[in-house]
Amino acid sequence: MPDDAPAVPTDPDTVRGVAAPDERLVAAHRALDKVDRVRHELLAVRAEAVIELRDGGWEWADIGAQVGVTYQRAQQMARQGTGPANAGPARKHYDDATVEYPT
């Protein structure tokens, strides 16, 4: 969506409150896209932090312990959030649809 587009609510109750089912579908789809983009960005931020800690001499087990996971999971977190899979959704065909959100 363009920068001047209205904010996309991600609260399920707000989206559920859209009266028309076709508009509710679009609203839910837009909200999911937004949540997906934020999730992918946060995965990248986490991966960067893990890599930075490793570069700083931290052991995998210590990184995992920092967030309550195993060293194997810490290794996986370093690989998440990078590469083309992190690009996020590419569904834009509904950008012009109008949604009447409840007030």
N, C-alpha and C positions, 0 to 999 in steps of 0.2 A: 504494500500500500504506500502511496506517496506520503511524504512527511506532513503535509497539510491535511491528511485524512483524519477523521474523528478517531478518538481512542477506541480500541477494540476491547470491550469488557471480557474478562476471562473468568469471572465469577459465575459458577453454574446456575445460581438462582436468578441472576440477571438474564442470562441466556435463556433459561427455562421460561422466563416471563415474557419473551417475545411471543406475541399472540398468534401471528400467522405461521403455520408450520413451514412454509417455504422460506420465510425470512429467518425462522428459528434454525433451520438447517444451515443457511448461510452464516448466521451468527455463530453457531457451534463450530462450523468449519474454520471460520476466521479465528476464533478463540483457540482452537487446537493448533492452528498454524503458528500463532503467536507463542503459545506455550512450548511448542516444538523448537522454535528458534531460540527462545531463552534457555531451554534445556541444553541444546547443542552448544550455545555460547558458554554456559556454566561448565559443561564437560571439558571444554577447551581450557578454561581458566583453571580448573582442577588439575588437568593433565600438566599444564605449564608449571603449577606450583609443585607437583610431585617431582617433575624433572629438575626444577630448580633446587629442591631439597636434596635430590640425589647428587646433583652437581656440587652441592655444598658439603657432601660427605655423609649424609644421612643413610642409614641402612634401611632396606626395604621393610624389615620388621618394625623399626621405629616409626617409619612413615605410616604404616598400617595401624600401629598402636595409637597414633595421634588422632585417628578418626574411628577407632574401634573395629578395624578389619584385619584380616590376615595379611601376611607379606605378599602372598600370591595375588590377593585382591589389589593391593597397592601397585603391584606390577601391571595389572590390567588397567588400573586407573591412569597410569602413565601413557598407555596406548589409546585410551578413549579420548574423544574430542579432537582428534587430529585427522587430517585427510579428507577426501571427498565425501565420506559418509557424514561428516559434520556440517555439510553445506546447508542442511535443513530442507524443509519442504519447498517444492517449486510449484505449488498449486496457486495460480493467480487468476484463473478464468472467472471468478466470481467477484472481483474487485469492484465492479460497477453496480453490483446489486445494492438495493436500498434496504436497510433494516431499521425498523421502528423499535428501539429499545424502550422498555418500560421506564417511567420516571418516578 
